[in-house]
Amino acid sequence: MKEFKDKVIWITGASSGIGEALALQFAKLEARVILSARREDELKRVGELTKLAPLDLMILPFDLNNTNNASAFTAQIINKFGRIDILINNGGYSQRGNAMETSLEIDRHIMEVNYFSHVNITKAVLPYMKLQKSGHIVVISSIAGKFGFYLRSSYSAAKHALHGFFESLRLETESLGIKTLIVCPGKINTNVSVNAVTANGAAHNKMDESHAKAMSAEDCAKKIIAGILSKKEEVFIGGKEIALVKIKRFFPSLFSKLIRKQNPY
Ligand SMILES: NC(=O)c1ccc[n+]([C@@H]2O[C@H](COP(=O)([O-])OP(=O)(O)OC[C@H]3O[C@@H](n4cnc5c(N)ncnc54)[C@H](OP(=O)(O)O)[C@@H]3O)[C@@H](O)[C@H]2O)c1
């Protein structure tokens, strides 16, 4: 597959899970990658695993809770690589907290990291894609972006918000040569449940059973790459849980019964 050779790909949330798997696969496909997340040591570990030469790799650590420097980061990438072909807005974290017990401060933090950061980084990158007359914006939503779920109120809200923003953006920018893919994973075997925030702000710190048994991050990354290649607008990735999206659309009363029987963990 030569489609990604020398393509410049910026991945947020690249220090673990789906982002790490994407970085490793794009490196195999001879892309040039920029890896972002908070933990610089973990980004360097992933960078080493890619076996990319320093010329083809950039480690760009920052916290998605503060993307005021998004334009400066983008300029840094442009200075080194001259362009950005694909932006993958992947970084984020989940929730395992009851809405009534969760403070508005936590709700706002979830929205900042899982929604506004992606909007801000995308806005910083778009002018360059417009100049290039090409580009691919990818955003990792969730099936929780299609329906609400126990203990996920703000996480689900942030993921729903991504659909409103990026579906509108797609319409506004496709004439500029810019494509937008929204990815909706179901359950993927990563640390997403371990890193999820509980109502009191502490980490959930447990690998949920449903994630332990789920599709690997590598398989998920391969399906995301297939979605980019085939210029899909939206892809659903996971096990049988993704059927709930279609059930909600076509059989809403059945969905209403089924969703109440799902285990939040
Ligand atoms: N796994 C699933 O079942 C599943 C399902 C649906 C959607 N998703 C979505 O997939 C994406 C990736 O999650 P994952 O499953 O790969 O989980 P993960 O292994 O926990 O990875 C999350 C990534 O996001 C980064 N991140 C988290 N908070 C950040 C912050 N404040 N600033 C910068 N980076 C931050 C983490 O890096 P640092 O800790 O180093 O900052 C890490 O690289 C997320 O958007 C998640 O909502 C996952």
The ligand as an ORCA input file, in Angstrom:
! r2SCAN-3c Opt
* xyz 0 1
  N     -11.337      2.091     23.604
  C     -12.624      2.197     23.342
  O     -13.407      1.275     23.585
  C     -13.156      3.451     22.719
  C     -14.483      3.455     22.286
  C     -14.995      4.606     21.706
  C     -14.198      5.716     21.549
  N     -12.911      5.698     21.978
  C     -12.114      6.912     21.808
  O     -10.861      6.585     21.283
  C      -9.929      7.602     21.623
  C      -8.631      6.957     22.095
  O      -8.872      6.258     23.295
  P      -8.195      4.852     23.643
  O      -9.264      3.850     23.676
  O      -7.017      4.620     22.798
  O      -7.787      5.100     25.182
  P      -6.360      5.320     25.895
  O      -5.511      4.137     25.700
  O      -6.713      5.728     27.280
  O      -5.719      6.534     25.090
  C      -6.139      7.848     25.272
  C      -5.102      8.768     24.667
  O      -5.551     10.138     24.834
  C      -4.535     10.886     25.493
  N      -5.127     11.888     26.360
  C      -6.049     11.697     27.338
  N      -6.293     12.856     27.992
  C      -5.492     13.793     27.400
  C      -5.259     15.155     27.651
  N      -5.876     15.843     28.612
  N      -4.353     15.807     26.875
  C      -3.689     15.147     25.893
  N      -3.867     13.849     25.604
  C      -4.749     13.179     26.373
  C      -3.739      9.852     26.296
  O      -2.394     10.290     26.464
  P      -1.751     10.933     27.782
  O      -2.359     10.241     28.963
  O      -0.294     10.672     27.598
  O      -2.088     12.378     27.704
  C      -3.755      8.666     25.352
  O      -2.732      8.792     24.385
  C     -10.629      8.481     22.659
  O     -11.123      9.649     22.035
  C     -11.793      7.622     23.109
  O     -12.890      8.396     23.562
  C     -12.369      4.585     22.561
*
